[in-house]
Amino acid sequence: MEELFLRHKPRFNDLIRLFPKKLIKDGIHTLHSISKKSKNVLGILSKFILKSPFTLVYMILVFILYYVKMDITYEDSIYLSKLKSFPRCPKHHGPPKVVGIIPDGNRRWSRIQGKGSGFGHFMGSCRIADLIRWSILSPSVSHLIVYLLSYDNYQKRSAKEQKAIRTILKKWINEFELIHKRGYADIAVIGEPNKIFRETLGDLRINPKDRSVSSTKISLLLCYDGKREIRHSGGDERRLWIKDDIDLVIRTGFTQRASGFCPMQTTYSEWVFPGMFWPEFSINIFENILSESYKVTQNYGR
């Protein structure tokens, strides 16, 4: 399954495969001829375009894709356009679970790599997108809850890092909106994002009262704090933003604490702390943890 999710966005280098080798060779020859006969540039170019009529189309396509930074949604990919035709993940261990994810360690991992925090956040976002796609296909996950950013954490970040986080998130919003609109999953934002953040979120719903019961639910916790959720609900479970009890919580980053993650919903949750930073996490690791969780018998205080 993991091979299905290795490519996150089309890259410029992938476009080279669109060009026939002969076309590339002719293009190089033409550029060489132009450098020698600069007085007859238009004539040489016109002959080249007439000889290969699709050249101009390719050139325009590459120009557009390159200069808009390859901002293509998965609407144009095989994955999303044929998502419903993919077979469900073969491993079905038991009743579907509500799974919480605390993806910690992006910045520390990035520092180890000798790069800035933005690189860590980007790689972490790719892991999250992988997990969302896998959960949509898996019969073992009914609701995936991902703790993207706490309320306090966002307030304490620098304006530069806040902007970097919003920019990275915006790159994925088109895909998340499309998944939701096509009915592949029920995706919503949970928390209290400010006005600037709300503009980044597009048409994604924020703290919706009604959620789908027929498709996988994906909840993205953004500017979220569990205490604030409880105060907002007045202690009434029916008014909580997250109404499902969470069966399993996975936290990476070598830290073993809840950090305000869904305190009322995790009363009887199983907690797993894999020894790694979030960008090192993978679908195979997630599947193994999920499989092991079915071996645990939960008595719920009995």
C-alpha positions in Angstrom: 0.0 0.0 0.0 2.8 2.4 0.9 4.0 2.7 -2.7 0.6 4.2 -3.6 1.4 7.3 -1.5 5.1 8.0 -2.3 4.4 10.9 -4.6 2.7 13.8 -2.9 2.6 16.4 -5.7 3.8 16.4 -9.3 7.4 17.6 -9.5 9.1 19.5 -12.3 11.5 16.6 -13.0 8.6 14.3 -13.6 7.6 16.4 -16.6 10.7 15.5 -18.4 9.1 12.1 -19.1 6.4 13.9 -21.1 8.9 14.9 -23.7 10.0 12.3 -26.4 13.7 11.9 -26.6 13.8 12.9 -30.2 12.0 16.2 -29.4 14.5 17.0 -26.7 17.4 16.2 -29.1 15.8 18.4 -31.8 15.3 21.2 -29.3 19.0 21.1 -28.3 20.0 21.1 -32.0 17.8 24.1 -32.7 19.2 26.1 -29.8 22.7 25.3 -31.0 21.7 26.5 -34.5 20.2 29.7 -33.1 23.4 30.5 -31.3 25.3 30.3 -34.6 22.8 32.0 -36.8 21.2 34.7 -34.6 20.1 36.7 -37.6 17.7 34.0 -38.7 16.1 33.2 -35.3 12.5 33.5 -36.3 13.0 31.3 -39.4 14.7 28.5 -37.5 12.1 28.6 -34.7 9.2 28.5 -37.2 10.7 25.5 -39.0 11.2 23.7 -35.7 7.6 24.4 -34.6 6.2 23.2 -37.9 8.3 20.1 -37.8 7.0 19.3 -34.2 3.6 21.0 -33.9 3.2 20.0 -30.2 6.4 21.7 -29.2 4.7 25.0 -28.5 2.1 23.3 -26.4 4.7 21.6 -24.4 6.7 24.7 -23.9 3.6 26.7 -22.7 2.6 23.8 -20.4 6.1 23.6 -18.8 6.2 27.4 -18.4 2.8 27.5 -16.6 3.5 24.5 -14.4 7.0 25.7 -13.5 6.1 29.2 -12.6 3.1 28.4 -10.6 5.3 26.0 -8.6 3.5 22.9 -9.7 0.4 23.8 -7.6 -1.7 20.9 -9.0 -4.4 19.2 -7.0 -5.0 15.5 -7.0 -8.1 16.1 -9.1 -5.7 15.6 -12.1 -4.1 12.5 -10.7 -5.0 8.8 -11.0 -5.3 8.5 -7.3 -8.1 10.9 -6.6 -10.0 10.6 -9.9 -10.3 6.9 -9.3 -10.2 6.7 -5.5 -13.4 4.8 -5.2 -12.2 2.1 -7.7 -9.3 1.2 -5.4 -9.9 -2.0 -3.4 -10.2 -1.5 0.3 -7.0 -2.2 2.3 -6.9 -5.9 2.7 -6.1 -6.1 6.4 -9.3 -5.8 8.4 -8.6 -6.6 12.0 -12.0 -5.9 13.6 -14.5 -3.1 14.2 -13.3 0.3 12.9 -11.5 2.4 15.4 -11.4 6.1 16.2 -7.7 7.0 16.0 -5.9 10.2 17.3 -2.6 11.3 16.0 -0.2 13.8 17.7 2.4 14.4 15.0 5.3 15.8 17.1 8.9 16.4 16.2 8.9 18.2 12.8 11.2 21.0 13.9 13.7 18.8 15.8 13.9 16.4 13.0 14.5 19.2 10.6 17.3 20.6 12.7 19.0 17.2 12.7 18.8 17.3 8.9 20.5 20.8 9.0 17.5 22.5 7.5 15.0 25.2 8.6 11.7 24.5 10.4 9.7 25.0 7.2 11.3 21.9 5.7 10.2 19.8 8.7 6.7 21.1 8.6 6.4 20.4 4.9 7.7 16.8 5.3 5.4 16.3 8.3 2.4 17.5 6.2 3.2 14.9 3.6 3.1 12.2 6.2 -0.3 13.5 7.4 -1.7 13.5 3.9 -0.5 9.9 3.4 -2.2 8.9 6.6 -5.5 10.6 5.6 -5.5 8.8 2.2 -4.8 5.4 3.8 -7.5 5.9 6.4 -10.1 6.7 3.7 -9.3 3.3 2.1 -9.0 1.3 5.3 -12.0 -0.4 6.9 -10.2 -0.3 10.2 -10.5 3.4 10.7 -13.8 5.2 11.1 -12.5 8.5 12.3 -9.0 9.9 12.1 -8.2 12.9 14.4 -5.0 14.7 13.7 -3.6 17.4 16.1 -2.1 19.8 13.6 -1.6 22.8 15.9 -2.6 23.7 19.4 -4.2 27.0 20.4 -1.3 28.0 22.6 1.4 26.7 20.2 0.2 28.9 17.3 0.0 32.0 19.5 3.7 31.5 20.6 5.1 30.9 17.1 6.8 33.8 15.3 4.9 35.6 12.6 7.4 34.1 10.0 6.7 30.5 11.2 2.9 31.1 11.4 3.0 32.3 7.8 5.1 29.2 6.7 2.5 26.9 8.4 -0.4 28.6 6.7 1.4 28.4 3.3 2.1 24.7 3.6 -1.5 24.0 4.8 -2.9 25.9 1.8 -1.1 23.6 -0.6 -3.2 20.7 0.7 -6.5 22.4 1.1 -7.6 21.9 -2.5 -7.1 18.2 -2.2 -8.9 18.0 1.2 -11.8 20.1 -0.2 -12.1 17.8 -3.2 -12.1 14.7 -1.1 -14.9 16.1 1.0 -17.0 17.4 -1.9 -16.8 14.1 -3.7 -18.0 12.2 -0.7 -14.8 10.1 -0.2 -14.6 11.3 3.4 -16.0 13.9 5.8 -13.2 16.4 6.4 -13.6 19.2 8.9 -11.4 21.6 10.9 -11.8 21.5 14.7 -10.6 24.4 16.9 -10.5 28.2 16.9 -8.5 29.4 13.9 -8.2 33.1 13.7 -9.4 35.3 10.8 -6.2 35.0 8.8 -6.2 31.2 9.2 -9.8 30.9 8.2 -9.0 32.6 4.9 -6.4 29.8 4.3 -8.9 27.0 5.0 -11.1 27.8 2.0 -14.5 26.0 2.1 -13.5 23.4 4.8 -16.1 23.4 7.6 -15.1 24.5 11.1 -16.6 22.7 14.1 -19.6 21.3 12.2 -22.5 20.0 14.3 -23.4 17.2 12.0 -20.9 14.7 10.6 -21.3 11.9 8.1 -22.1 8.4 9.4 -21.5 6.7 6.0 -17.9 7.7 5.3 -14.6 8.0 7.1 -14.4 11.2 9.2 -11.2 13.2 9.2 -10.8 15.9 11.9 -7.9 18.4 11.6 -7.4 20.0 15.0 -6.2 23.5 14.3 -5.6 26.1 17.0 -7.3 23.6 19.3 -7.2 23.3 23.1 -9.1 20.6 25.0 -9.8 22.9 28.0 -11.3 25.5 25.7 -13.5 22.9 24.0 -14.8 21.7 27.4 -15.6 25.3 28.5 -17.3 26.0 25.2 -19.5 22.9 25.6 -20.3 23.7 29.2 -19.3 20.2 30.1 -22.1 18.8 27.9 -20.7 15.9 25.8 -23.4 16.5 23.2 -21.9 20.0 22.5 -18.2 18.9 22.2 -16.6 19.5 18.8 -15.4 15.9 18.8 -18.2 13.6 19.8 -16.5 10.2 19.3 -14.6 8.5 22.0 -11.0 7.8 20.9 -9.8 4.2 20.9 -6.1 4.7 20.1 -3.8 7.7 20.3 -0.3 7.7 18.7 2.2 10.4 19.6 5.6 10.7 18.0 8.5 13.0 19.0 9.8 11.2 22.1 7.4 13.1 24.3 4.8 11.3 26.5 2.1 13.8 27.4 -1.3 14.7 26.1 -0.7 18.4 25.5 -4.3 19.3 25.6 -5.4 16.7 23.1 -9.1 15.8 23.5 -9.1 15.2 27.3 -12.8 14.1 27.5 -12.6 11.8 24.5 -9.4 10.0 25.6 -10.6 8.7 29.0 -10.2 5.1 28.0 -7.8 5.5 25.0 -4.8 3.3 24.4 -1.7 5.5 24.0 1.3 4.5 21.9 4.6 6.4 21.7 6.8 5.2 18.8 10.4 6.3 19.3 10.7 8.5 16.3 10.0 12.0 14.9 6.9 12.5 12.9 8.5 12.9 9.4 10.0 9.4 10.0 6.5 7.9 10.5 5.1 5.7 7.7 2.0 3.8 6.7 3.6 0.5 7.6 4.3 1.6 11.1 0.8 2.9 11.5 -0.7 -0.4 10.2 1.4 -2.4 12.6 0.4 -0.2 15.6 -3.3 -0.5 14.5 -2.9 -4.3 14.2 -1.4 -4.6 17.7 -4.2 -2.4 19.2 -6.8 -5.1 18.3 -4.9 -7.5 20.7 -5.7 -5.3 23.7 -8.9 -6.0 25.6 -10.6 -2.9 26.9 -12.8 -3.4 30.0 -13.9 0.3 30.4 -13.6 0.1 34.2 -15.5 -3.1 34.6 
